[in-house]
Amino acid sequence: MDEDNKPRFPQLPKLPKRLEPNIIAKGWSLTKSLMRYAVEGFPNVSEQIFEARMLTCNACEFLKKEESTCGVCGCAIEYKGRMETESCPKNKW
Ligand code: SF4
């Protein structure tokens, strides 16, 4: 109890907010992406669409710039951005 008679509990340390999926989730996501891509015949977007996607990713708060990966799905954006069968997990493209 404290001076104001309210119970005080120890504060737990703040855990880091996990944004990126773990290695298993990334592997499963990659497998599904590649299967979709292969089933559709490996279609790529035009260079203009690819560049627009990269501009969006480069301005995105979820981009992990040092790795060029998406912090939401964990994908390498340069590969993901070229694949017509892929989309942004935050519906930005
Ligand atoms: S794929 Fe979407 S969420 Fe991920 S970095 Fe690009 S714009 Fe951001």
Boltz pocket constraint, residues with backbone or C-beta under 6 A from the ligand:
constraints:
  - pocket:
      binder: B
      contacts: [[A, 53], [A, 56], [A, 57], [A, 58], [A, 60], [A, 61], [A, 62], [A, 63], [A, 64], [A, 69], [A, 70], [A, 71], [A, 72], [A, 73], [A, 77], [A, 87], [A, 88], [A, 89], [A, 90], [A, 91], [A, 92], [A, 93]]
      max_distance: 6.0
